[in-house]
Amino acid sequence: MKRGELCGMMLAAALAGSCFPAVIAHAAGDACVSCHEKQNPGLYQQWKNSKHGQNGISCLDCHKAEKGDVDAFTHEGVLIATLVTPKDCSRCHPAEAAQTEKSYHAHAGEILDSNDAYQGHVAGGLPVVITGCEACHGGKVKIDPNAPNKLSKESWPNSGIGRINPDGSKGACNACHARHSFSVEQARQPETCGKCHLGPDHPQKEIYEESKHGIAYYAHKDKMNMDRDKWVVGKDYYEAPTCATCHMSATPRQPVTHDVGDRISWTLRPPISKHKDNWQAKRGNMKEVCLSCHQARFVDGHYYQYDALVELYNQKFGKPATAIMGMIKKKGLLEHKADFANPIEWDYWELWHHEGRRARMGAAMMGPDYTWWHGIYDVAYSFYFKLIPAARAYNDPEVNAYIDNLLAKDPMHNWLDRPPEELKKAIRSGELQKVYQPLFDRK
């Protein structure tokens, strides 16, 4: 449709009186479609075959803007915005938007104020922060000062899950429901989550793939019925769970949630793990998901083992490593002032941020290789043979006394100077295992 034809339709609509707003919206929406069909045929086909397209949701239903919006501009006589935010989506999906707003996903953009972003800026540089950190976590979308109301190329494109939008909303629905198909089927697949949940510090996708869950999924992917509207585990599918099954999708007793923290009881990200607020209820939510396919004894056994692994990491490595680094910093022993300017800071960072997370997440998702070889194995090596020697190199009496006491008197650490045969005997007799038994009973 040419612009002159659109104006003619608008004039006819004006003469139609009370029908004027609806007719204008319909006419302008048709104009959008006819143009984008020629200019962006792939985009057009995605929209046309989506639930939006099939139900008459036009471009303007999502992209229309209000006068005064900082990112609003006039295009072919219509006020629009390039960016579609959760606030826009909430006009039709209010419950989903509200759940997303309070989730950890929506706050992922707060990485801008964390050590992750600091390290990216100082050790890397702005281009890697934009194309690396912010591409997953989300950055602050800016307006181009040289093109008022248009998005700055420095911050757009960006589909980071915690994107900070010009209208004040946080998040990006299209991080999971990729535009312009906005497919619920795609959002249910583990590959969607794998855009961000993979790599050295949070390899959930890789852990999933090695777990029995992932193996079953890839063996039976064609039986998962991911295109169904309700998609209730145990009813619409039963061969395997995906990330969405456990963290978001409906169960026989729970509705869909877009708050990905509703079913998580531990926070595994920091140097020392802790239970989340209201963790018992959240664990109950996740157990109910598990019970769709497993019996109660199985589920309780998993959490018994998982909790003990988290406590092992916390008590044996996380707390002592954090105490050592705290003493070194407090006493001003570091050679260089800036964070991450000293090798020991990188040793400590990788111990908890990479290796410690892998161990804890591996146990959470039943990935044995990540729990041990990519997890506690690496944690132990970094603790005993990187962090401790680096700390001793400062030759500080208080730091050395803490380490000496830990290695000599703590039964989890005093193995280093015991003869191998003595340790093997301790394993066979169960003596060594008894040292760790209290970790299973901590609450």
N, C-alpha and C positions, 0 to 999 in steps of 0.2 A: 504494500500500500504506500503510495506517495504521500508526502506531507500535505499537499493540496487536497488530496482526497480525505485525509484525516480531518483537516480543518472543516471541510464540507460536512462531514458527519457530525462534528462538534456543533456546527451551526444548526443543523437539522435537529440535533438533540436539544439545543437551547429552545427551539420553537415547540418542543414536545413538553415543556413545562416540568411537571413533577418527575418525569423520567430522566431528566438531564444528567444528574451525577452518575447513575448506573450506566446509562448509554455511553457517556464519555469514557468511563472506566473500561467498558467492553470494547469500545472502538480503539482506545489507546493500547489495550492489551493485544488486540488483533494486530495492530501495527507493529508492536514489538516482535511478535511471533513471525510475521511475514518477512521482516528485515533480517532477524537472526537466523531464519531458515536458510537464507542465502549467504550471509556473512559468516556464520558459525554453525555449519550443518551438524557437526558432532554434538555441540551444546544443544541444538534444537532437538535432535533425536533423543538425547538423554531425557530432556524435559517431556517430550511428546509421549514417551513410553513409560514415564514415571507415574506413580499414583497421583502426583500433582497434576500432570498433564491430562491424565485420564478422567480426573474429577473437575476439570475446568478451572484449576488454579493457575492464573496467568502470571506473567513476569511482574506486572505491577502489584499483584497481591503481596509479593515478597519485597520488591524493590522500591515501592512507592515511598516518598519522603514527605515530611511536613516542612512548612516554611519555618526557617530558623534552625533547622538541623545543620550541624557544622559540616556534614558531608553531603548535603543536598545540592544538586545542580540541575539546571533545566536541560533536558535532552529531547529534541523533537517536540518541544512545546509541553513537555510533562516533567514535573519535579520528581527526580529519582535519587537514589543513593546506590553506589556500587556495592557497598558492604551490606550483607544481610546478617543481622546479629541475633543472639538469643532473645533480645527484646522484641524484635520483629517476629520471630518464630512463635513467641508467646501469645500472639494474637489468636492463633489457632491451637497452640499446644501449651496451654498455661501450666498444667501439672508437670510436664516434662521439663519446661524451662525453670520452674521453681526448684525442682529436685536438682537439676544441673547447677543452678546458681549456688547452692550450699555444698556442693560436692568438692572433693579435692581436685577434680579435673578443672573446674572453673577457676581455682586459685593457683593453678600451675604457673601462670604468668608471674607470680610473685618470686620466681627464680631470679628475676631482675635484681632483687635485693639480697640474694644469697651468695654463698661462697662459690657455687657453681658458675654463676655469671661473672663474679669477680675474677675467678681464675681464667675464664674464657677471655675476658677483656685484657688482663695484664699479660698472661702467658701466650695468648693467641692474638686477638684483635677484633675490631668491630665486625668485619665481614663474616668471621666464623661465629660470632655471637648471633648475628641475624640469620644466617643460613643453617646454623647448627642448633644452638640452644633454643632460640626463639621459634624455630620452625616446628619444634615439638611442644615446647612449653607455652608458646604464645608470647608475643611482644605487644608493646603499646602501638596501636595503629595511629599514625600521624597524618595530618593534613599537609599537603604540599604548599609551602609558603609562596611559591611562584605560580601556583595554579589553584587559586582559592576554591575550596569545597571538593577538590580532587584528592585522592589518597596519595601519600608520598611513596615514591618507589623504594625508599629505604625500609618501609614497613609493610609494603604490599607488593606481591602476594604474601599472605600468612594465614595458615589454617591451624595454628597452634591451639591446643585444646583449652588453654587458659588465656587466650587472646584478650587484651584490654581494648575495648571498642570505643569509638568516639562518643557514643551515646551513653557511656558509663557502664554498660553491661560487660560481663566477663564471660569468656567462653566462645566456642565456635562449634555449632551443631554439625557443620560440614566436615569437621575433623573425623567424624565417624560415619556420617551420612553424606558421602561425597557429592558435591554439586555436579550436575544438575539432576541426577537421578534420585538423590536422597533415599537410597535404597536401604530398607530395614534388613534385607537379606545380606547385603554387604556388611552392615554393622554387626551382624551376628557371627561373622567369620573371624577366626583368630588372626588372619593376615592383616585385618584392619587395625587391631591393637598393636600388631608387630611393627607398625610405622614408628612407634616410639618406645614400646616396651621390649627392647632387645639391647644387646651390647654388654660391655664389661661391668656396668654398675646396676643394671636392672634387666637381666636376660630372661624375662618371663616367657617370651615366645620360644626361645630355645629350650627352656626348661619344660614348657608344655609339650614341645615336639618329642622330647625324650621320655616323657611320662607315659603311663598306660593310657591316660586320657587322650593325649595327642595321637598316639599310635592307633587307638580305636577310631578317632575322628578321621584320620587320613585313609583308613581302611574302609570306612563306611560313609564317606562324605556324600555320596549320592543318595543316601537314605535319610538325610537329616531334615528334609522338608523345610528348609530355611525361608521359603517364600510364603509360608502360612502366616495369617494375620496374628493369631494368638500365640502359637509356638510355646506350649507348656511342656516342660520336661516330664517324661514319663507318659505323656499322652500323645503329643504331636511328633515326638522323636524320643529315642531311648538308647541308641547305639553308643553315644559319647556326648560329653559336654564340650562346649567351647568356652572361651573367656566370658562371653556374654551370659551363658547359662549360669555360671557360678556367681557372677558379680552384679548382673542386671536383669536378666530375663525372668519371666513368670514361672512359678512353680504351682503345684496344686493348692498351696496355702498362701503364697505371696504374689502380689501383682508385680508388674514390671517396675523397676526403679532406675532413675537416671542419676542417683546418688551412689557412686561406686564404693563409698565407704560404709554403706548400710550393712554389709556382711563381713567386714574385716575387723578382727579383734586385736591384732598386734600392729604396731607401726614398725616396719622393718627398715626404714630409711636412715635413721640417725645413728651416731656412733654406738649408742646403747639403746636397745629396743625397750619399749614400754607398751603396756596395754592402752588401747584407745578408750576414750570416754564411753561409758555404757557398753563396755566390751562384752559382758556376758550376754546381753540381748543381741548384739551383733553376731556373736558366735552362734547363738541359737538360730539366727536367720540363715547362716551358712550351713549349719548342720541340717536344717530342714531341706536345703538343696541337695546335700549329700545323700540324705535318706531316700530320695527319689530312686536311687540306684543301688545303695548300699544299706546293709543292716546296721543297727545302732552300735553293736560291738566293734564293727569295723571302723565306724566314724569316730567313736571314742578313743580307739587305739591310735588312730592317726593323730588326733590332737594331743594325746599323751606323749607320743614320740616327738611331734613337732615342737611342743612347748619346751621339752627337755633340751632340744637342739638350740633353741633361742636362748635358754638360760645358760647352756654351755658356752655359747659365744659371749653372752653378756658377762658372766662371772669369770671365765678363764682368760678372755682376751679383751673384750670391749672396755670393761671398767679399768683394768690395770693399764692398758695402753693410753686411755684417756687421762688417767691420773698422772702417768709419766709425762705426757705432753703438757698437761696443766702445770706441773712443777717447773718444767723447763721454761715455759713462757713466763710464768709468774716471777721467776728468779732472773729473767732477762738474759738467759744464756745463748739465745739465738744470735748468730753472727750478723744477719741482715734483718732490717726492720720490717720489710713488707711481708704480708702473708704469702706463703708459697715461694719465698725467696731462699729457703733452706731445704736441703735434701730430706731431713728428718720429717718435715711437714708433708712432703709427698709420700714418704713411707707410711706415715700414720693415716693419711687420706686414703691411700689405696687399700690399707688394711681394713678399714671399716666401710668406706664408700664403694669400693669395688668388691673385694674378696669377702668381707663380712656380709654384705648384702646378698651376694650370690649364695652363700651358705644358707642363710635364713630363708631366702626365697625358694631355694631348692627343696628344703624340708617342707615348706608350706605347700608346694605344688607337686610333691612326690617325684622329684628329679634327683636320683641318688648321685649321679655324676657331678652335678652342680653343688650338692650338699658337701661332698668330700673333695674330689679332685680340683674342681674350680672354686671350692669354698674353703672349708676348714683347713685343708692341706695348705692352701696358699696363705691363709690367715696365720697358721702356726709358723710357717717359714718366715713370713714378714715380721712376726712378733719376736721370735727367738733370734733370728739371724740378720735382721735389718734394723728394726726399731731399737731393740735393747743395746746392740753394739753402738749404734749412733748416739743413744742417750748416754752410755758410759763414756763416750769420747769427750764429753764436756767435763769429765772428772770432777763432778760436784759431789761432795760427801753425802748430802741429803738424798739426791737422786740415786746414787750408788747404794746407799743403805736400804732404800725402798726396794730396789731390784734384788739385792742380796737376800733380803728377808723373804721376798716373794718366791725366789727360786729355791731357797733352802727349806722353808717351812710350809709353804702351801702344798698340800698333797697332790694338787693338779699339776704342779710345776716342778716338783723335786725329783723328777725322773732323769734329768740330764746327766747326773753323775752316778747313777745306779748301773751296775754291770748288766749287760743284755740278758744273761741267763737268769739273773734275779728278777728282772722285769717280766720275762716270759713265764717264770714260775708264778709271779703275782697275777698274771693274766689267767693262767690255767686254774689257779686256786680261787679265782674270783675276788682276790684282794683289791686289785686295781679297779675293778668295776664298782666295788662298794664306795669308792671315793666319789663317784659320779651319781650314785643312786639318789641323793637328796635333790638333784636337779629335776628329777621326775616328779617330785612332790611339792615343788614350789608353786604358789598360786599368785 
